Amino acid sequence: MAELQQLRVQEAVDSVVKSVEREHPEDAGPHVPVQHRCCEDSQAPTQQVHQCIERCRAPLAQAQALGTCELEKFQDRLARCTIHCNDKARDSTDAGSKELQVKRRLESCMTTCVDDHVNLTPTKTKKMKESLSSTGKELSAIGHRG
């Protein structure tokens, strides 16, 4: 039963990542065309070229950090819920409940945790896409400035 719940969570997270990557493929890797423009002026001082490249990298780094942070928060919340379920099961065992009863309660609690967190994925996806859209606008502006 636990394997099934773990699979459901993994599929939900994979779906979020794939959805975000589909709509924002430019945020999945280096933005070479924009950075390439930084090097077009062969007369530009090295420091100016480096500053230009850093300005190009900053929004991408922000996008990657956002994705990592959102996924970590999701995992932390799910872990806390799982701990809560384990604590409830332990308390039931200490109170003298039968093993089968405890197991069923634990499975039910874990299923509820997974259901709740899988149901959060559309909101998480939307939030990440909105943040990446604003990052994309920043990159576009940088690309036009060079």
C-alpha positions as CSV (number, residue, x, y, z in Angstrom):
1,M,0.0,0.0,0.0
2,A,2.8,2.5,0.9
3,E,4.4,1.8,-2.5
4,L,1.2,2.8,-4.3
5,Q,1.0,6.1,-2.4
6,Q,4.7,6.8,-3.1
7,L,4.1,6.1,-6.8
8,R,1.1,8.5,-6.8
9,V,3.2,11.3,-5.2
10,Q,6.1,10.6,-7.7
11,E,3.7,10.8,-10.6
12,A,2.2,14.0,-9.4
13,V,5.6,15.7,-8.9
14,D,6.7,14.4,-12.4
15,S,3.6,15.9,-13.9
16,V,4.3,19.3,-12.3
17,V,7.8,19.3,-13.6
18,K,6.9,18.2,-17.1
19,S,4.1,20.7,-17.3
20,V,6.3,23.5,-16.2
21,E,9.1,22.4,-18.6
22,R,6.6,22.2,-21.5
23,E,5.5,25.8,-21.1
24,H,8.9,27.2,-20.1
25,P,11.6,25.1,-21.9
26,E,13.9,28.1,-21.9
27,D,14.1,28.0,-18.1
28,A,15.3,24.4,-18.1
29,G,18.8,25.1,-19.4
30,P,21.3,27.8,-20.3
31,H,20.0,30.8,-22.2
32,V,22.9,30.8,-24.7
33,P,21.4,33.1,-27.4
34,V,21.0,35.9,-24.8
35,Q,24.4,35.3,-23.3
36,H,26.0,35.2,-26.8
37,R,24.8,38.7,-27.4
38,C,27.0,39.8,-24.5
39,C,30.1,38.8,-26.5
40,E,29.1,40.4,-29.8
41,D,30.9,43.7,-29.2
42,S,34.6,42.8,-29.5
43,Q,35.5,46.2,-28.2
44,A,33.6,45.9,-25.0
45,P,35.7,45.7,-21.8
46,T,35.9,42.2,-20.2
47,Q,34.2,43.5,-17.1
48,Q,31.2,44.7,-19.1
49,V,30.9,41.4,-20.9
50,H,31.0,39.5,-17.5
51,Q,28.4,41.8,-16.1
52,C,26.1,41.2,-19.1
53,I,26.5,37.5,-18.8
54,E,25.7,37.6,-15.1
55,R,22.5,39.7,-15.8
56,C,21.5,37.0,-18.2
57,R,22.2,34.1,-15.8
58,A,20.4,35.7,-12.8
59,P,16.8,35.1,-14.0
60,L,17.6,31.5,-14.9
61,A,19.2,30.9,-11.5
62,Q,16.1,32.4,-9.9
63,A,13.8,30.1,-12.0
64,Q,15.8,27.1,-11.0
65,A,15.8,28.1,-7.3
66,L,12.1,28.7,-7.4
67,G,11.4,25.2,-8.7
68,T,13.8,23.6,-6.2
69,C,12.2,25.6,-3.3
70,E,8.6,24.7,-4.3
71,L,9.5,21.0,-4.6
72,E,11.3,21.0,-1.3
73,K,8.3,22.7,0.5
74,F,6.0,20.1,-1.0
75,Q,8.2,17.3,0.2
76,D,8.6,18.8,3.7
77,R,4.8,19.2,4.0
78,L,4.3,15.6,2.9
79,A,6.9,14.4,5.3
80,R,5.3,16.2,8.2
81,C,1.9,14.6,7.3
82,T,3.6,11.2,7.2
83,I,5.2,11.7,10.6
84,H,1.8,12.7,11.9
85,C,0.3,9.4,10.6
86,N,3.1,7.4,12.1
87,D,2.6,9.2,15.5
88,K,-1.1,8.4,15.4
89,A,-0.4,4.7,14.6
90,R,2.2,4.6,17.5
91,D,-0.4,6.2,19.8
92,S,-3.0,3.6,18.8
93,T,-0.6,0.8,19.4
94,D,0.3,2.2,22.8
95,A,-3.4,2.4,23.6
96,G,-3.8,-1.3,23.0
97,S,-5.4,-1.2,19.5
98,K,-5.1,-4.4,17.5
99,E,-2.3,-4.5,14.9
100,L,-4.7,-4.9,11.9
101,Q,-6.7,-1.9,13.1
102,V,-3.5,0.2,13.5
103,K,-2.3,-0.8,10.1
104,R,-5.7,0.2,8.5
105,R,-5.7,3.5,10.2
106,L,-2.1,4.2,9.2
107,E,-2.9,3.3,5.6
108,S,-6.0,5.5,5.6
109,C,-4.1,8.4,7.1
110,M,-1.3,8.0,4.5
111,T,-3.8,7.9,1.7
112,T,-5.4,11.1,3.0
113,C,-2.0,12.7,3.1
114,V,-1.2,11.8,-0.4
115,D,-4.7,12.8,-1.6
116,D,-4.3,16.2,0.0
117,H,-0.8,16.8,-1.5
118,V,-1.7,15.5,-4.9
119,N,-4.6,17.9,-4.9
120,L,-2.1,20.7,-4.2
121,T,-0.2,20.1,-7.4
122,P,-2.3,22.2,-9.8
123,T,-1.9,25.2,-7.5
124,K,1.9,24.5,-7.2
125,T,2.1,24.2,-11.0
126,K,0.2,27.4,-11.5
127,K,2.4,29.3,-9.1
128,M,5.6,28.0,-10.7
129,K,4.4,28.9,-14.2
130,E,3.5,32.4,-13.1
131,S,6.8,33.0,-11.5
132,L,8.6,31.6,-14.6
133,S,6.6,33.8,-16.9
134,S,7.8,36.9,-15.0
135,T,11.3,35.5,-15.2
136,G,10.9,34.9,-18.9
137,K,9.9,38.6,-19.3
138,E,13.1,39.6,-17.5
139,L,15.1,37.5,-19.8
140,S,13.4,38.9,-22.9
141,A,14.1,42.4,-21.7
142,I,17.8,41.5,-21.1
143,G,18.0,39.9,-24.6
144,H,16.8,43.1,-26.2
145,R,19.3,45.2,-24.2
146,G,22.3,42.9,-24.7
